[in-house]
Amino acid sequence: MTEPIDVLEALLFASDTPVEPAVIQDVLGLPSVDAARELVHALRARFDEQQRVLQIIEAGGGFRLVTRPEVAPWLVKLARSKTRSRLSRPALETLAIIAYRQPVSRPEVDATRGVNSEGVLDNLLERRLIRIAGRKDSPGRPFLYETTREFLVAFGLRDLGDLPKVDGELALIDPTAEAAPDAAPETGDLPAAPDSPQQDPVAGGTDVAPGS
């Protein structure tokens, strides 16, 4: 027969958000919230005794099942490998523009690349490598985009300060400005993200939830 402590482990594993003690009490039919907390403590002790790579942390008023910091470098390698193998050149190009010039709007990305970037931006949003950071105070109030923590993890960066340096300024074209008649467009390859598997995703070794 399945024990409550085993069901609790399954609940924490299946949830992508912290599970509150009251929810644990309700799902398992426990007599009180304190009983739910005691069960969590018992499961935590089991993990410690078995020296599991998983641990339970308390966050946002609930409990989460996450991996221990010491296995983070391997999870970073896995995330980076998956991301790089699936990103097209247009996606990497768009991601580089956003990373270096964020927050940036779609018209600015389109003007810099010279093509419509709507599909590429949707793809990056779906992969959670970028997110909407607000709207620009300009005609049409277009969305502004910025990179996410998943972007840092995928490319082995502690923070945006770890991005490789570029020579000169990464010019961002103003889509509302009129081009000078004799001005020739400048082009150039953007630098690739560094391959540094020794780095943690963020300073301090943030926990990585299983299945994320």
C-alpha positions as a LaTeX table, in Angstrom:
\begin{tabular}{lrrr}
\hline
Residue & $x$ (\AA) & $y$ (\AA) & $z$ (\AA) \\
\hline
Met1 & 0.00 & 0.00 & 0.00 \\
Thr2 & 1.28 & 3.48 & $-0.91$ \\
Glu3 & 2.34 & 5.48 & 2.12 \\
Pro4 & 1.48 & 9.21 & 2.53 \\
Ile5 & 5.17 & 10.10 & 2.44 \\
Asp6 & 5.49 & 8.44 & $-0.99$ \\
Val7 & 2.44 & 10.32 & $-2.28$ \\
Leu8 & 3.95 & 13.56 & $-0.98$ \\
Glu9 & 7.13 & 12.92 & $-2.96$ \\
Ala10 & 5.03 & 12.37 & $-6.09$ \\
Leu11 & 3.09 & 15.59 & $-5.47$ \\
Leu12 & 6.24 & 17.67 & $-5.11$ \\
Phe13 & 7.80 & 16.06 & $-8.17$ \\
Ala14 & 4.75 & 16.65 & $-10.38$ \\
Ser15 & 4.16 & 20.27 & $-9.39$ \\
Asp16 & 6.01 & 23.07 & $-11.17$ \\
Thr17 & 5.08 & 25.53 & $-8.41$ \\
Pro18 & 5.55 & 25.38 & $-4.62$ \\
Val19 & 2.95 & 23.14 & $-2.93$ \\
Glu20 & 1.43 & 24.82 & 0.11 \\
Pro21 & 1.01 & 22.87 & 3.38 \\
Ala22 & $-2.78$ & 23.39 & 3.23 \\
Val23 & $-2.84$ & 21.75 & $-0.21$ \\
Ile24 & $-0.80$ & 18.81 & 1.08 \\
Gln25 & $-3.21$ & 18.47 & 4.00 \\
Asp26 & $-6.24$ & 18.51 & 1.69 \\
Val27 & $-4.88$ & 16.09 & $-0.92$ \\
Leu28 & $-3.57$ & 13.56 & 1.61 \\
Gly29 & $-6.45$ & 13.97 & 4.06 \\
Leu30 & $-4.18$ & 14.90 & 6.96 \\
Pro31 & $-5.65$ & 16.17 & 10.24 \\
Ser32 & $-3.86$ & 19.55 & 10.21 \\
Val33 & $-1.40$ & 21.82 & 8.44 \\
Asp34 & 1.16 & 20.97 & 11.13 \\
Ala35 & 0.80 & 17.31 & 10.20 \\
Ala36 & 1.52 & 18.25 & 6.59 \\
Arg37 & 4.67 & 20.09 & 7.64 \\
Glu38 & 5.80 & 17.12 & 9.76 \\
Leu39 & 5.39 & 14.85 & 6.74 \\
Val40 & 7.53 & 17.22 & 4.66 \\
His41 & 10.21 & 17.17 & 7.34 \\
Ala42 & 10.11 & 13.35 & 7.35 \\
Leu43 & 10.56 & 13.23 & 3.58 \\
Arg44 & 13.40 & 15.73 & 3.81 \\
Ala45 & 15.11 & 13.54 & 6.42 \\
Arg46 & 14.69 & 10.50 & 4.15 \\
Phe47 & 16.43 & 12.33 & 1.29 \\
Asp48 & 19.30 & 13.33 & 3.56 \\
Glu49 & 19.67 & 9.81 & 4.93 \\
Gln50 & 19.69 & 8.28 & 1.45 \\
Gln51 & 22.03 & 11.02 & 0.15 \\
Arg52 & 19.69 & 11.74 & $-2.75$ \\
Val53 & 20.51 & 14.41 & $-5.33$ \\
Leu54 & 17.06 & 15.86 & $-4.68$ \\
Gln55 & 16.16 & 18.14 & $-1.81$ \\
Ile56 & 13.09 & 19.96 & $-0.52$ \\
Ile57 & 13.16 & 23.72 & $-0.14$ \\
Glu58 & 10.54 & 26.12 & 1.19 \\
Ala59 & 9.69 & 28.98 & $-1.16$ \\
Gly60 & 6.70 & 31.19 & $-1.85$ \\
Gly61 & 4.72 & 29.80 & 1.06 \\
Gly62 & 5.07 & 26.19 & $-0.08$ \\
Phe63 & 7.52 & 23.37 & $-0.71$ \\
Arg64 & 9.41 & 22.47 & $-3.88$ \\
Leu65 & 11.42 & 19.44 & $-4.91$ \\
Val66 & 14.67 & 20.59 & $-6.53$ \\
Thr67 & 18.12 & 19.25 & $-7.34$ \\
Arg68 & 21.07 & 19.94 & $-5.08$ \\
Pro69 & 23.50 & 22.71 & $-6.14$ \\
Glu70 & 26.40 & 20.29 & $-6.63$ \\
Val71 & 24.77 & 18.70 & $-9.69$ \\
Ala72 & 23.97 & 22.08 & $-11.32$ \\
Pro73 & 26.97 & 22.01 & $-13.74$ \\
Trp74 & 25.66 & 18.85 & $-15.44$ \\
Leu75 & 22.14 & 20.25 & $-15.68$ \\
Val76 & 23.55 & 23.41 & $-17.24$ \\
Lys77 & 25.37 & 21.32 & $-19.86$ \\
Leu78 & 22.16 & 19.44 & $-20.64$ \\
Ala79 & 20.10 & 22.61 & $-21.00$ \\
Arg80 & 22.74 & 24.32 & $-23.15$ \\
Ser81 & 23.11 & 21.28 & $-25.40$ \\
Lys82 & 19.36 & 21.01 & $-25.99$ \\
Thr83 & 18.97 & 24.71 & $-26.69$ \\
Arg84 & 21.89 & 25.04 & $-29.09$ \\
Ser85 & 20.93 & 21.96 & $-31.06$ \\
Arg86 & 17.47 & 23.35 & $-31.76$ \\
Leu87 & 18.09 & 27.05 & $-32.34$ \\
Ser88 & 18.33 & 28.20 & $-35.95$ \\
Arg89 & 20.74 & 30.90 & $-37.10$ \\
Pro90 & 17.92 & 33.51 & $-37.29$ \\
Ala91 & 16.94 & 32.59 & $-33.71$ \\
Leu92 & 20.53 & 32.93 & $-32.46$ \\
Glu93 & 20.87 & 36.22 & $-34.32$ \\
Thr94 & 17.68 & 37.60 & $-32.78$ \\
Leu95 & 18.65 & 36.32 & $-29.35$ \\
Ala96 & 22.03 & 38.06 & $-29.59$ \\
Ile97 & 20.40 & 41.38 & $-30.49$ \\
Ile98 & 18.06 & 41.13 & $-27.52$ \\
Ala99 & 20.82 & 40.02 & $-25.14$ \\
Tyr100 & 23.07 & 42.96 & $-25.97$ \\
Arg101 & 20.45 & 45.71 & $-26.38$ \\
Gln102 & 17.64 & 44.70 & $-24.01$ \\
Pro103 & 14.98 & 45.77 & $-23.49$ \\
Val104 & 14.33 & 46.03 & $-27.22$ \\
Ser105 & 11.16 & 46.16 & $-29.31$ \\
Arg106 & 10.26 & 44.01 & $-32.28$ \\
Pro107 & 10.44 & 46.96 & $-34.77$ \\
Glu108 & 14.00 & 47.60 & $-33.57$ \\
Val109 & 14.90 & 43.92 & $-33.96$ \\
Asp110 & 13.29 & 43.85 & $-37.43$ \\
Ala111 & 15.18 & 46.97 & $-38.50$ \\
Thr112 & 18.50 & 45.60 & $-37.26$ \\
Arg113 & 18.02 & 42.21 & $-38.95$ \\
Gly114 & 16.33 & 43.59 & $-42.06$ \\
Val115 & 13.56 & 40.98 & $-41.96$ \\
Asn116 & 10.33 & 40.27 & $-40.07$ \\
Ser117 & 11.18 & 38.66 & $-36.72$ \\
Glu118 & 7.67 & 37.87 & $-35.46$ \\
Gly119 & 7.97 & 34.09 & $-35.92$ \\
Val120 & 11.45 & 33.98 & $-34.40$ \\
Leu121 & 10.36 & 36.00 & $-31.37$ \\
Asp122 & 7.36 & 33.70 & $-30.84$ \\
Asn123 & 9.71 & 30.71 & $-30.93$ \\
Leu124 & 12.08 & 32.26 & $-28.38$ \\
Leu125 & 9.15 & 33.16 & $-26.13$ \\
Glu126 & 7.88 & 29.58 & $-26.32$ \\
Arg127 & 11.31 & 28.30 & $-25.31$ \\
Arg128 & 11.34 & 30.81 & $-22.42$ \\
Leu129 & 14.67 & 32.24 & $-23.57$ \\
Ile130 & 13.11 & 35.71 & $-23.75$ \\
Arg131 & 10.12 & 37.37 & $-22.10$ \\
Ile132 & 8.01 & 40.50 & $-22.52$ \\
Ala133 & 9.39 & 43.24 & $-20.30$ \\
Gly134 & 6.71 & 45.86 & $-20.97$ \\
Arg135 & 5.84 & 48.27 & $-23.76$ \\
Lys136 & 7.88 & 51.00 & $-25.40$ \\
Asp137 & 6.66 & 54.56 & $-25.13$ \\
Ser138 & 6.44 & 55.09 & $-28.89$ \\
Pro139 & 3.72 & 54.97 & $-31.59$ \\
Gly140 & 1.87 & 51.65 & $-31.38$ \\
Arg141 & 3.44 & 50.92 & $-27.97$ \\
Pro142 & 5.24 & 47.76 & $-29.15$ \\
Phe143 & 6.28 & 45.07 & $-26.68$ \\
Leu144 & 9.79 & 45.20 & $-25.24$ \\
Tyr145 & 11.76 & 41.95 & $-24.99$ \\
Glu146 & 14.51 & 40.85 & $-22.61$ \\
Thr147 & 16.35 & 37.59 & $-21.90$ \\
Thr148 & 15.42 & 35.23 & $-19.06$ \\
Arg149 & 17.14 & 33.06 & $-16.49$ \\
Glu150 & 16.68 & 30.12 & $-18.89$ \\
Phe151 & 18.84 & 32.04 & $-21.38$ \\
Leu152 & 21.62 & 32.34 & $-18.79$ \\
Val153 & 21.38 & 28.62 & $-17.96$ \\
Ala154 & 21.36 & 27.56 & $-21.61$ \\
Phe155 & 24.52 & 29.50 & $-22.43$ \\
Gly156 & 26.38 & 28.93 & $-19.16$ \\
Leu157 & 26.34 & 32.57 & $-18.03$ \\
Arg158 & 26.30 & 33.82 & $-14.45$ \\
Asp159 & 24.70 & 37.08 & $-15.56$ \\
Leu160 & 24.63 & 39.39 & $-18.58$ \\
Gly161 & 28.03 & 40.73 & $-17.60$ \\
Asp162 & 29.48 & 37.39 & $-18.78$ \\
Leu163 & 28.42 & 38.05 & $-22.39$ \\
Pro164 & 31.47 & 38.23 & $-24.68$ \\
Lys165 & 32.62 & 41.76 & $-25.37$ \\
Val166 & 32.05 & 43.26 & $-28.82$ \\
Asp167 & 34.33 & 45.67 & $-30.63$ \\
Gly168 & 32.65 & 49.05 & $-30.71$ \\
Glu169 & 28.92 & 49.52 & $-30.28$ \\
Leu170 & 26.26 & 47.07 & $-31.40$ \\
Ala171 & 24.26 & 49.53 & $-33.51$ \\
Leu172 & 20.53 & 49.44 & $-33.02$ \\
Ile173 & 18.63 & 50.96 & $-35.93$ \\
Asp174 & 15.74 & 53.28 & $-35.11$ \\
Pro175 & 12.88 & 52.03 & $-37.30$ \\
Thr176 & 11.17 & 55.44 & $-37.15$ \\
Ala177 & 14.18 & 57.39 & $-38.39$ \\
Glu178 & 14.68 & 58.20 & $-42.07$ \\
Ala179 & 17.79 & 56.65 & $-43.58$ \\
Ala180 & 20.39 & 59.02 & $-44.98$ \\
Pro181 & 20.43 & 58.88 & $-48.79$ \\
Asp182 & 24.11 & 57.92 & $-49.10$ \\
Ala183 & 24.31 & 55.82 & $-45.97$ \\
Ala184 & 25.28 & 52.22 & $-46.51$ \\
Pro185 & 23.99 & 49.62 & $-44.03$ \\
Glu186 & 26.57 & 48.13 & $-41.76$ \\
Thr187 & 26.60 & 44.38 & $-41.29$ \\
Gly188 & 28.59 & 42.01 & $-39.19$ \\
Asp189 & 28.36 & 38.75 & $-37.35$ \\
Leu190 & 27.39 & 38.85 & $-33.72$ \\
Pro191 & 29.65 & 36.91 & $-31.35$ \\
Ala192 & 28.56 & 33.47 & $-30.25$ \\
Ala193 & 27.75 & 32.80 & $-26.61$ \\
Pro194 & 30.69 & 31.39 & $-24.64$ \\
Asp195 & 31.04 & 27.72 & $-23.89$ \\
Ser196 & 31.93 & 27.62 & $-20.20$ \\
Pro197 & 30.46 & 24.52 & $-18.53$ \\
Gln198 & 32.32 & 25.30 & $-15.31$ \\
Gln199 & 30.06 & 28.26 & $-14.57$ \\
Asp200 & 26.89 & 28.06 & $-12.52$ \\
Pro201 & 23.69 & 29.52 & $-14.00$ \\
Val202 & 23.72 & 32.37 & $-11.51$ \\
Ala203 & 26.00 & 33.47 & $-8.73$ \\
Gly204 & 25.54 & 31.36 & $-5.66$ \\
Gly205 & 24.42 & 28.22 & $-7.46$ \\
Thr206 & 20.65 & 28.57 & $-7.81$ \\
Asp207 & 18.75 & 25.29 & $-7.49$ \\
Val208 & 17.34 & 23.78 & $-10.65$ \\
Ala209 & 13.98 & 22.07 & $-10.43$ \\
Pro210 & 13.77 & 18.57 & $-11.99$ \\
Gly211 & 12.06 & 18.45 & $-15.33$ \\
Ser212 & 12.51 & 22.17 & $-15.98$ \\
\hline
\end{tabular}
